[in-house]
Every structure is written in C-alpha cells, then in structure tokens.
Amino acid sequence: MDSLFAGCGYVGRQVALRELADGGTVAAMVRTAESAERLNREGIEAVSTDLETECPGTGALRGWVLYWFVPPQPEGDQDRRLRCFIQCAGESGERPSRVVLISTTGVYGDCQGEWVTEDRVLAPRTGRARRRVDAEQVMRSWCQAHDITMVALRIPGIYGAGKLPLKRLRDGLPVLAPEFAPWSNRVHVEDLISTCLAATRIEHPLPVYNVSDGHPSTMTDFFFSVADAAGLPRPPVVDKREATAALSAEMRSYLAESKRIDNTRMREHLGVDVRYPDLTSGLSALVGG
C-alpha cells in the first residue's frame, strides 16, 4: 500500500515500516531533520517541515493513503497544523485515496465511568481534546467535499516496547490512591499498529472506531502492574487533596475523566484480533514476566 505519513514518531514509524515491508512505497513528513534522516536510512522517503507554517510537497497524495499522525499544536481550540495542510493540499489539487486520522478517546470527555461507544456525543473538556475534535471535523469536511474515505481512530493511552513509565517508577513519583482512581483505558502498540493497517485495507470502513484492549482498569492499576512486572517498588499513593500539589497538570487532567471504552466495532467490523487483551498479557510480553 503506497502511503504518506504526516508525522512519523513512535507509532507512525512502526506502521510505516510495516507498509514498507508489505511492498508499498512510503513517504513521510516530520518535524526535525534528524527524524527525516533516520527514516530515509530505513527506506522511507522523509522530509522535515513545519506543518503549522509551511506548505510541503503534496505530490504523494495522489492516490496514496494519508496517515495523519501529527498532533495539534499545544494551545488553542483549533488544529492549525491540519488546517494549514488542508489549505496546501487544496492549492496543489492533490488528493489522497483514503485518510486514516489518529484521534483520542479524550474527545468524549468525562463519562462518569460509563461504557462508551462511537455513537456517544462528543464532550471534550480540555484544550487538547477540543483540538482533536476540531481535527476530526475539519478533516472529515474536507474529505466529504472531495469524495475521500476517512477513518478516525480514537485512541487511549498507548504502551509498548520503549513506552513504559519505568523512569517515573524509579523516581518514586506518586499516583492517586486506588480508591480514588477513575476508569482509564489503554492499548498495546502492536494492537494499535494492526488497527491502523486494517483501517487502510477494509473495503467499506465506518467513519470512526474506538481503539482499546477492551479491558479498562485505572491509571493506578497500570502503574502498579508495570512496577510488579518490572520488579520495581510500587509508587507511593496520594489522596485527591494531595494530588493537586503532587501530580502534574497533565496527569490531573487525565484523572479528572472516567470512561470505559467499548472496542466492539474495532473487533467485529474492522476485524482486529486483539493480541494483548489486558495488561497481564501485554506486560508479560514486554518484560518477560
């Protein structure tokens, strides 16, 4: 499958390498020259560009799949990077055959621990989530105007090789006490890669898929499980009052929302066979427990 990656970091690079191994031609637009150089050495035709201010060459859009992995800029309620790219693509007249856009389950906001399907009304509470909603809406409007198939993948926390909070655990940073911790969700990077590839290959995709391992727990349980699997001490715990001072603003924003993500559509319609359906299986594969 010939594909263009807008953003090619932790997940994007692994998806791009799978597309390359599958025989496709793969190009990428990344932020830094160092990232572009690394990708070029791996056989990916990469260029560095500032997607918020520059118009990169969009020739690879013609008939190719566009993987949109670029996160929005860190402030505001609109995704300026995506909007700039669409404007550039409109001026060039080039169009992809399909767009796979990486979004977040944060677009649902706080759901009070309820199970959440793709039909739930969006209610983003943070600027980060509002920018993701904007990205979904702007990209979908552009795709509809040009008869382009678009698939949005709403993703929770990602874990995998090289993406475990081992430093945080070694530093002894605290977590919220189990009795106060809200529901959270995650997915192993290998299952996310499989979902991305399936989204480009299914003949008639649905517009949106929730992505998760299907077994919600809490962020505290995640840190405890990683510590146990890695043979590290469990982190100290704080109550809600202490969390205000002890936890970062980003961590507090995650803990202010509680939801359980339903992945039925991902499994039954997209056909993703979840390899790591829970933390036990996922962490065992990562740390050899």
C-alpha positions as CSV (number, residue, x, y, z in Angstrom):
1,M,0.0,0.0,0.0
2,D,1.6,3.3,-1.1
3,S,1.3,5.8,1.8
4,L,2.2,9.2,3.1
5,F,2.7,9.7,6.8
6,A,2.2,13.2,8.3
7,G,4.0,12.6,11.5
8,C,6.1,9.5,11.9
9,G,7.1,9.1,15.5
10,Y,6.7,6.2,18.0
11,V,3.6,4.7,16.4
12,G,3.8,6.2,12.9
13,R,7.3,4.9,12.2
14,Q,6.3,1.3,13.1
15,V,3.2,1.4,10.9
16,A,5.4,2.9,8.1
17,L,7.9,0.1,8.4
18,R,5.1,-2.4,8.2
19,E,3.8,-0.8,5.0
20,L,7.3,-0.8,3.6
21,A,7.7,-4.5,4.4
22,D,4.4,-5.1,2.7
23,G,5.9,-3.8,-0.6
24,G,4.5,-0.3,-0.6
25,T,6.2,3.0,-1.3
26,V,6.3,5.1,1.9
27,A,6.9,8.8,2.3
28,A,6.8,10.9,5.5
29,M,6.7,14.5,6.6
30,V,8.3,15.0,10.0
31,R,9.3,17.9,12.2
32,T,13.0,17.6,12.5
33,A,15.9,16.9,10.1
34,E,17.2,14.2,12.4
35,S,14.0,12.3,12.2
36,A,13.9,12.6,8.4
37,E,17.5,11.4,8.2
38,R,16.7,8.3,10.3
39,L,13.6,7.4,8.3
40,N,15.5,7.9,5.0
41,R,18.1,5.4,6.2
42,E,15.3,2.9,6.8
43,G,13.9,3.3,3.3
44,I,11.2,5.9,4.0
45,E,11.3,9.0,1.8
46,A,11.1,11.6,4.5
47,V,11.4,15.4,4.6
48,S,11.4,17.8,7.5
49,T,8.9,20.6,7.6
50,D,6.9,22.8,9.9
51,L,3.4,21.8,9.1
52,E,2.0,24.8,11.0
53,T,3.6,27.3,8.7
54,E,5.0,25.6,5.6
55,C,3.4,24.0,2.6
56,P,5.2,20.7,2.0
57,G,5.2,19.0,-1.4
58,T,1.9,17.0,-1.6
59,G,2.6,15.1,-4.8
60,A,2.5,11.8,-2.9
61,L,-1.2,12.4,-2.0
62,R,-2.3,11.4,-5.5
63,G,-3.9,8.0,-5.0
64,W,-2.0,7.2,-1.8
65,V,-3.2,6.6,1.7
66,L,-2.6,9.6,4.1
67,Y,-1.9,8.6,7.6
68,W,-2.4,11.7,9.8
69,F,-0.3,11.2,13.0
70,V,0.6,14.8,13.6
71,P,-0.6,16.1,17.0
72,P,-2.1,19.5,17.1
73,Q,-0.1,22.4,18.4
74,P,-0.1,22.7,22.2
75,E,-2.6,25.6,22.6
76,G,-5.9,26.9,21.2
77,D,-9.1,25.1,20.3
78,Q,-8.3,24.6,16.6
79,D,-5.7,22.3,15.0
80,R,-3.7,24.8,13.0
81,R,-1.3,22.2,11.6
82,L,-4.1,20.2,10.0
83,R,-5.8,23.3,8.7
84,C,-2.6,24.5,7.1
85,F,-2.0,21.2,5.5
86,I,-5.5,21.0,4.0
87,Q,-5.1,24.5,2.6
88,C,-1.8,23.5,1.0
89,A,-3.4,20.3,-0.4
90,G,-6.3,22.3,-1.8
91,E,-3.9,24.7,-3.6
92,S,-2.0,21.8,-5.1
93,G,-5.0,20.0,-6.3
94,E,-3.6,16.7,-4.9
95,R,-5.9,14.2,-3.1
96,P,-5.3,11.0,-1.2
97,S,-7.3,7.9,-1.8
98,R,-8.0,7.5,1.9
99,V,-7.2,9.3,5.2
100,V,-6.6,7.5,8.5
101,L,-6.6,10.1,11.2
102,I,-5.3,9.4,14.7
103,S,-7.6,11.0,17.3
104,T,-8.1,10.4,21.0
105,T,-10.8,9.0,23.3
106,G,-10.5,12.2,25.2
107,V,-13.0,13.7,22.8
108,Y,-15.7,12.0,24.8
109,G,-14.8,14.0,28.0
110,D,-15.8,12.7,31.4
111,C,-18.3,9.9,31.1
112,Q,-18.7,9.1,34.8
113,G,-17.3,5.6,34.3
114,E,-19.9,4.6,31.7
115,W,-19.1,2.3,28.8
116,V,-18.5,4.4,25.7
117,T,-19.3,3.5,22.1
118,E,-18.6,5.5,18.9
119,D,-22.2,6.9,19.0
120,R,-21.7,8.9,22.2
121,V,-22.0,12.6,21.8
122,L,-18.6,14.3,22.0
123,A,-18.0,16.5,25.0
124,P,-14.3,17.5,25.2
125,R,-13.3,19.1,28.4
126,T,-9.6,20.0,27.8
127,G,-8.0,22.2,25.1
128,R,-6.1,19.1,24.0
129,A,-9.3,17.2,23.3
130,R,-11.1,20.2,21.7
131,R,-8.2,20.5,19.2
132,R,-8.7,16.8,18.4
133,V,-12.4,17.3,17.8
134,D,-11.6,20.2,15.5
135,A,-9.1,18.0,13.6
136,E,-11.7,15.3,13.1
137,Q,-14.4,17.7,11.9
138,V,-12.2,19.7,9.6
139,M,-10.6,16.7,8.0
140,R,-14.0,15.0,7.6
141,S,-15.5,18.0,5.9
142,W,-12.6,18.2,3.5
143,C,-12.8,14.5,2.7
144,Q,-16.5,14.7,2.2
145,A,-16.1,17.6,-0.2
146,H,-13.7,15.6,-2.3
147,D,-15.2,12.1,-2.0
148,I,-12.3,10.8,0.0
149,T,-12.8,8.0,2.5
150,M,-11.8,9.0,6.0
151,V,-11.4,6.8,9.1
152,A,-10.8,8.3,12.6
153,L,-9.2,6.1,15.2
154,R,-9.9,7.3,18.7
155,I,-7.1,6.0,20.9
156,P,-6.5,6.0,24.7
157,G,-3.1,5.5,26.4
158,I,-0.5,3.6,24.4
159,Y,2.0,1.3,26.0
160,G,4.6,-1.0,24.4
161,A,8.4,-1.5,24.0
162,G,10.1,1.7,24.9
163,K,6.9,3.3,26.1
164,L,6.5,2.2,29.8
165,P,6.7,4.6,32.8
166,L,9.9,3.0,34.1
167,K,11.7,6.2,34.8
168,R,8.7,7.6,36.7
169,L,8.6,4.4,38.8
170,R,12.3,4.6,39.5
171,D,12.0,8.2,40.6
172,G,9.3,7.2,43.1
173,L,6.7,9.7,41.8
174,P,3.3,9.3,43.4
175,V,0.0,8.1,41.9
176,L,-3.6,8.6,43.0
177,A,-4.7,6.1,45.7
178,P,-6.6,3.1,44.2
179,E,-9.9,4.0,45.9
180,F,-9.9,7.4,44.2
181,A,-8.7,6.4,40.7
182,P,-11.1,6.7,37.8
183,W,-11.6,4.3,35.0
184,S,-9.0,4.6,32.2
185,N,-8.2,2.7,29.0
186,R,-5.1,1.7,27.0
187,V,-3.9,-0.3,24.0
188,H,-0.7,-2.2,23.3
189,V,1.2,-0.6,20.4
190,E,1.1,-3.9,18.4
191,D,-2.7,-3.9,18.5
192,L,-2.7,-0.2,17.5
193,I,-0.5,-1.0,14.5
194,S,-2.8,-3.8,13.5
195,T,-5.7,-1.4,13.7
196,C,-4.0,1.3,11.6
197,L,-3.2,-1.3,8.9
198,A,-6.8,-2.7,9.0
199,A,-8.2,0.8,8.6
200,T,-6.4,1.3,5.3
201,R,-7.4,-2.1,3.9
202,I,-11.0,-2.7,4.8
203,E,-13.2,-2.1,1.7
204,H,-16.0,-0.2,3.4
205,P,-14.9,1.3,6.7
206,L,-17.1,3.0,9.2
207,P,-16.2,6.7,9.9
208,V,-14.9,6.1,13.5
209,Y,-13.5,3.3,15.5
210,N,-12.7,3.2,19.2
211,V,-9.4,1.6,19.8
212,S,-8.5,-0.2,23.1
213,D,-7.7,-3.6,24.6
214,G,-11.3,-3.9,25.8
215,H,-10.3,-4.3,29.5
216,P,-10.4,-0.9,31.3
217,S,-8.7,-0.5,34.7
218,T,-7.3,2.6,36.3
219,M,-4.1,4.5,35.8
220,T,-3.1,3.5,39.3
221,D,-3.5,-0.2,38.4
222,F,-1.4,0.4,35.3
223,F,1.5,1.9,37.3
224,F,1.2,-0.9,39.9
225,S,1.1,-3.6,37.2
226,V,4.1,-2.2,35.4
227,A,6.1,-1.9,38.7
228,D,5.2,-5.5,39.6
229,A,6.1,-6.9,36.1
230,A,9.4,-5.0,36.1
231,G,10.4,-5.9,39.6
232,L,10.3,-2.3,40.8
233,P,8.7,-0.9,44.0
234,R,5.1,0.2,43.6
235,P,4.8,4.0,43.6
236,P,3.6,5.9,46.7
237,V,0.0,7.0,46.7
238,V,-1.7,10.3,47.4
239,D,-5.3,11.2,48.1
240,K,-7.3,13.7,46.0
241,R,-6.3,16.7,48.1
242,E,-2.6,15.8,47.9
243,A,-2.8,15.1,44.2
244,T,-3.3,18.8,43.5
245,A,0.2,19.5,44.6
246,A,2.0,16.2,43.9
247,L,0.8,15.5,40.3
248,S,1.4,17.4,37.1
249,A,-1.4,19.4,35.5
250,E,-1.5,16.9,32.6
251,M,-1.8,13.9,34.9
252,R,-4.5,15.7,36.9
253,S,-6.4,16.3,33.6
254,Y,-6.4,12.6,32.8
255,L,-7.6,11.7,36.3
256,A,-10.5,14.2,36.0
257,E,-12.2,11.9,33.4
258,S,-13.6,8.4,33.9
259,K,-14.8,6.2,31.0
260,R,-14.7,2.7,29.8
261,I,-14.1,2.3,26.0
262,D,-16.1,-0.2,24.1
263,N,-14.0,-1.8,21.3
264,T,-16.7,-4.0,19.8
265,R,-16.7,-2.1,16.5
266,M,-12.9,-2.4,16.2
267,R,-13.1,-6.1,16.7
268,E,-16.2,-7.1,14.9
269,H,-16.4,-4.6,12.0
270,L,-12.7,-3.7,11.4
271,G,-11.7,-7.3,12.1
272,V,-8.9,-6.6,14.6
273,D,-7.9,-9.7,16.5
274,V,-6.6,-8.2,19.8
275,R,-3.3,-9.8,20.6
276,Y,-3.0,-8.3,24.0
277,P,-6.5,-8.0,25.6
278,D,-5.3,-7.0,29.0
279,L,-2.3,-5.7,31.0
280,T,-1.2,-9.1,32.1
281,S,-0.7,-10.4,28.6
282,G,0.8,-7.2,27.3
283,L,3.3,-6.6,30.1
284,S,4.3,-10.3,30.2
285,A,5.3,-10.0,26.5
286,L,7.3,-6.8,27.2
287,V,9.2,-7.6,30.4
288,G,9.2,-11.4,30.2
289,G,7.2,-11.9,33.3
